[in-house]
Amino acid sequence: MALLEVKNLGISFGGLRAVNAFDILIEKEELYGLIGPNGAGKTTVFNLLTGVYRPDTGKVILDGKDITGKKTIDISKAGIARTFQNIRLFKELSVLDNVKVGLHNKHHYSTLEGILRLPNHRKVEKEMDEQAMELLKVFNLEDAAHRKASNLPYGQQRRLEIARALATEPKLLLLDEPAAGMNPNETGELMDMIRFVRKNFHMTILLIEHDMKLVSGICEKLTVLNFGEVLCQGTTSEVLNDPQVITAYLGE
Ligand SMILES: Nc1ncnc2c1ncn2[C@@H]1O[C@H](COP(=O)(O)OP(=O)(O)OP(=O)(O)O)[C@@H](O)[C@H]1O
């Protein structure tokens, strides 16, 4: 069974059919890329998958469960986490606390225990600190743990956003242009980190990206969107050698 199965997904904004008849199948632990020209509908697909928009056609099945049209919070609980094209962090919080916000979804202590700082509260806090530090290590951010998130360089903020998304222990991780604004060195490091996350967290990843070096370097399969519709789908080499794709996208 595929981890994500999307059939005939679509949405219109006024007269514009932003996404139409969108299908995708993503297997567990696959590293999958969604590419296409500006305005093709890629971010809209993420917004449909995560409940920001309600599709007007189609179905989204995650790990056998129908999550079509559910609220963002319920989809997050069902196991989809994402990052945003324009980074969204808790800017005033520390790097460590940003990751702990993600962890909070899973850890429980009662409000009273929290207020009174009872032993269970302290124990849970300590465990969360340790787990958050482990995640920061993966993204080479442990030295920045106590800095304010907004004071990090841009590339590190992007990595922190991925760490925070992973802290929710999702089944599927959606990355919206993770390499945007990164230099080639930073992009290279990011590619290693994404590979590491897939392998060591057994994560399934769908990413939107314009950087073709990243796409061809780490994605196993690709879907190309053009004017809201799937232009081509298949293994990365099949898709990147497809004449239609070269004309519509790579040739521009
Ligand atoms: N909330 C909305 N209301 C109206 N139109 C929208 C809305 N969201 C997206 N669109 C339109 O839908 C189309 C697809 O936009 P989308 O942002 O999904 O493209 P994209 O492929 O992610 O582009 P880019 O690579 O530039 O980020 C665009 O024409 C956009 O203007």
The ligand as a MOL file (V3000), in Angstrom:
LIG
                    3D

  0  0  0     0  0            999 V3000
M  V30 BEGIN CTAB
M  V30 COUNTS 31 33 0 0 0
M  V30 BEGIN ATOM
M  V30 1 N -5.7100 31.6550 -2.3870 0
M  V30 2 C -5.6370 31.8760 -3.6930 0
M  V30 3 N -6.5080 32.6840 -4.3160 0
M  V30 4 C -6.4260 32.9190 -5.6400 0
M  V30 5 N -5.5010 32.3920 -6.4470 0
M  V30 6 C -4.5920 31.5770 -5.8860 0
M  V30 7 C -4.5920 31.2740 -4.4840 0
M  V30 8 N -3.5470 30.4370 -4.2300 0
M  V30 9 C -2.9370 30.2250 -5.3970 0
M  V30 10 N -3.5460 30.8960 -6.4040 0
M  V30 11 C -3.1790 30.8740 -7.8250 0
M  V30 12 O -3.0230 29.5280 -8.2190 0
M  V30 13 C -1.9470 29.3910 -9.1480 0
M  V30 14 C -0.9380 28.3870 -8.6220 0
M  V30 15 O -0.1920 28.9970 -7.5720 0
M  V30 16 P 0.8830 28.2160 -6.7060 0
M  V30 17 O 1.3970 29.1640 -5.6840 0
M  V30 18 O 0.3330 26.9300 -6.2450 0
M  V30 19 O 2.0300 27.9240 -7.7820 0
M  V30 20 P 3.4700 27.3180 -7.5680 0
M  V30 21 O 3.6200 26.2550 -8.5860 0
M  V30 22 O 3.6630 26.9550 -6.1540 0
M  V30 23 O 4.3870 28.5580 -7.9670 0
M  V30 24 P 5.8460 29.0170 -7.4310 0
M  V30 25 O 6.8260 28.0430 -7.9890 0
M  V30 26 O 5.9770 30.3890 -8.0250 0
M  V30 27 O 5.7630 29.0210 -5.9400 0
M  V30 28 C -1.3910 30.7850 -9.3600 0
M  V30 29 O -1.9690 31.3240 -10.5080 0
M  V30 30 C -1.8300 31.5180 -8.1120 0
M  V30 31 O -1.9650 32.9020 -8.3580 0
M  V30 END ATOM
M  V30 BEGIN BOND
M  V30 1 1 1 2
M  V30 2 1 2 3
M  V30 3 2 2 7
M  V30 4 2 3 4
M  V30 5 1 4 5
M  V30 6 2 5 6
M  V30 7 1 6 7
M  V30 8 1 6 10
M  V30 9 1 7 8
M  V30 10 2 8 9
M  V30 11 1 9 10
M  V30 12 1 10 11
M  V30 13 1 11 12
M  V30 14 1 11 30
M  V30 15 1 12 13
M  V30 16 1 13 14
M  V30 17 1 13 28
M  V30 18 1 14 15
M  V30 19 1 15 16
M  V30 20 2 16 17
M  V30 21 1 16 18
M  V30 22 1 16 19
M  V30 23 1 19 20
M  V30 24 2 20 21
M  V30 25 1 20 22
M  V30 26 1 20 23
M  V30 27 1 23 24
M  V30 28 2 24 25
M  V30 29 1 24 26
M  V30 30 1 24 27
M  V30 31 1 28 29
M  V30 32 1 28 30
M  V30 33 1 30 31
M  V30 END BOND
M  V30 END CTAB
M  END
